């Protein structure tokens, strides 16, 4: 069976994102088409399509005569990314209350996310929990029923991941704190409490933003990538 160019470019896009998130590709690193062709065993067309999509989503940048490179996130970028996430995630939680017909506590994806998250909490498995953490936010965005909202949040999630693979290692942000904040969000949604659902979701993002900015202010991030 022949795989379409769009399927190949999507696969490459996801592979590059994964390597950025896991720190195998770092901020500021150049991404040349020739090296990516050799690395992924793909032709030029899907490689270029993937790079163009990454540029569109703010993950890489392109400069004439220099080519593509992974963006470097500044203090100001962090402010902007998390300010937008705060507003959009609050809106997502609000829309879930308005649109969700089945109780969120009965949603099979939420149930599974919390089951696995509790296992991570018991085992202090930060890396696995960080994936479930992002999944939780993706689920709420999906449940909001707003495709544009979800698309905007997806871009912001990946841009935030350019800074660090997970905020759960930062002072004041561990699995327990994150998990209980997720519980609070789900509880308010389950209670059909629109005001507090939005407030809890916004507070959750704001708490992460505070921890990230405090870390940046105390350490030079680019000494660690």
C-alpha positions in Angstrom: 0.0 0.0 0.0 1.3 3.4 -1.0 1.5 6.0 1.9 0.3 9.5 0.9 2.6 12.5 1.1 0.3 14.1 3.6 0.5 11.0 5.9 4.3 11.0 5.6 4.6 14.7 6.4 2.3 14.2 9.4 4.5 11.4 10.6 7.6 13.5 10.3 5.9 16.4 12.0 5.0 14.2 15.0 8.5 12.7 15.1 10.2 16.1 15.2 7.7 17.3 17.9 8.5 14.2 20.0 12.2 14.7 19.7 11.8 18.4 20.7 9.7 17.5 23.7 12.1 14.8 24.9 15.1 17.1 24.5 16.7 15.2 21.6 16.3 18.3 19.4 17.0 21.5 21.3 16.0 25.2 21.0 18.1 27.0 18.4 19.1 23.7 16.6 19.2 23.9 12.8 17.0 21.5 10.9 18.4 20.9 7.4 16.3 19.1 4.8 19.2 16.9 3.8 19.9 15.7 7.3 16.1 15.0 7.9 15.9 13.1 4.7 18.7 10.8 5.8 17.4 10.6 9.3 13.8 9.6 8.6 14.3 8.0 5.2 11.8 10.2 3.5 11.8 12.2 0.3 12.2 16.0 0.2 8.4 16.8 -0.3 7.0 15.4 3.0 10.1 16.8 4.9 9.4 20.3 3.5 5.7 20.0 4.2 6.4 19.0 7.8 8.9 21.9 8.3 6.4 24.4 6.8 3.7 23.1 9.3 6.1 23.4 12.2 6.8 27.0 11.1 3.1 27.7 10.8 2.6 26.5 14.4 5.5 28.5 15.8 7.8 25.5 16.5 10.5 26.4 14.0 11.5 29.5 12.2 12.9 30.1 8.8 15.5 32.7 7.7 16.7 33.3 4.2 20.2 31.8 3.6 20.0 30.1 7.0 17.1 27.7 6.7 15.0 26.3 9.4 15.8 26.1 13.2 13.9 25.4 16.3 12.7 28.5 18.0 14.2 29.7 21.3 11.6 30.7 23.9 12.3 34.0 25.8 10.9 35.3 29.1 8.5 37.4 27.1 7.3 34.4 25.1 6.5 32.5 28.3 4.4 35.4 29.5 2.5 35.5 26.2 2.1 31.7 25.9 0.7 31.2 29.4 -1.4 34.4 29.4 -3.2 33.0 26.3 -3.4 29.5 27.7 -5.0 30.9 30.9 -7.7 32.6 28.9 -8.3 29.7 26.5 -8.2 26.9 29.0 -10.7 28.8 31.2 -12.9 29.2 28.2 -12.6 25.5 27.3 -13.7 24.5 30.8 -16.6 26.9 30.6 -17.7 25.4 27.2 -17.4 21.9 28.5 -20.0 22.8 31.3 -22.3 24.3 28.7 -22.0 21.5 26.0 -21.3 18.2 27.8 -24.4 16.1 27.9 -22.9 13.1 29.8 -21.4 13.8 33.2 -17.7 14.3 32.8 -17.0 11.8 35.6 -18.6 9.2 33.4 -16.5 10.0 30.3 -14.3 6.9 29.6 -11.3 8.9 28.5 -11.4 11.1 31.7 -11.8 8.0 33.8 -8.8 6.3 32.2 -6.7 9.5 32.4 -7.4 9.7 36.2 -6.8 6.0 36.8 -3.4 6.2 35.1 -2.6 9.5 36.7 -3.2 8.0 40.2 -0.8 5.2 39.4 1.8 7.8 38.4 1.1 9.6 41.7 1.7 6.4 43.7 4.9 5.6 41.8 6.1 9.2 41.4 6.4 8.6 37.7 6.9 12.1 36.5 7.6 11.4 32.8 4.5 9.3 32.3 2.4 11.7 34.2 3.6 14.6 32.1 2.1 12.9 29.0 -1.2 12.3 30.9 -1.2 15.9 32.0 -1.1 17.1 28.4 -3.7 14.5 27.5 -6.0 15.9 30.2 -5.9 19.3 28.7 -6.4 18.0 25.2 -9.5 16.1 26.4 -11.0 19.3 27.8 -10.3 21.1 24.6 -11.9 18.3 22.6 -15.0 18.4 24.9 -15.4 22.1 24.5 -16.7 21.5 21.0 -14.8 24.5 19.6 -12.4 23.3 16.9 -10.6 26.7 16.6 -10.1 26.8 20.4 -8.6 23.3 20.3 -6.3 24.3 17.4 -5.0 27.4 19.2 -4.4 25.5 22.4 -2.5 22.7 20.5 -0.1 25.3 19.2 0.4 26.8 22.7 1.0 23.4 24.3 3.8 22.6 21.8 5.3 26.0 22.1 5.4 25.6 25.9 7.0 22.2 25.5 9.9 23.9 23.7 10.8 25.5 27.0 11.0 22.3 29.0 9.7 18.8 28.6 7.7 19.0 31.8 7.1 21.7 34.5 6.6 18.9 37.1 10.2 19.1 38.1 10.0 22.7 39.1 9.7 23.9 42.7 6.1 24.0 43.7 4.9 21.9 40.8 4.8 18.2 41.5 2.5 15.4 40.5 0.3 15.7 43.6 -0.3 19.4 43.1 -1.1 19.0 39.4 -3.3 16.0 39.9 -5.4 17.7 42.7 -5.8 20.8 40.5 -7.1 18.5 37.7 -9.5 17.0 40.3 -10.8 20.4 41.3 -11.4 21.4 37.6 -13.4 18.1 37.0 -15.4 18.6 40.2 -16.6 22.0 39.2 -17.4 20.9 35.7 -19.3 17.9 37.1 -21.3 20.3 39.4 -22.2 22.4 36.3 -20.4 25.4 38.0 -19.5 27.5 35.0 -17.9 30.3 37.1 -15.7 28.1 39.2 -14.8 25.7 36.3 -13.4 28.7 34.4 -11.7 30.1 37.5 -10.1 26.7 38.5 -8.8 26.1 34.9 -7.3 29.6 34.8 -5.7 29.2 38.2 -4.2 25.9 37.2 -2.4 27.5 34.2 -1.5 30.6 36.2 0.2 28.4 38.9 2.3 26.7 36.2 3.2 30.0 34.7 4.4 31.4 38.0 6.6 28.3 38.6 8.1 28.5 35.1 8.9 32.2 35.3 10.4 31.8 38.8 12.7 29.1 37.4 13.7 31.2 34.4 14.5 34.2 36.6 16.8 32.1 38.8 18.5 30.0 36.2 19.7 30.5 32.7 17.6 27.9 30.9 19.9 27.7 27.9 22.7 26.4 30.1 20.6 23.2 30.4 19.6 22.4 26.9 
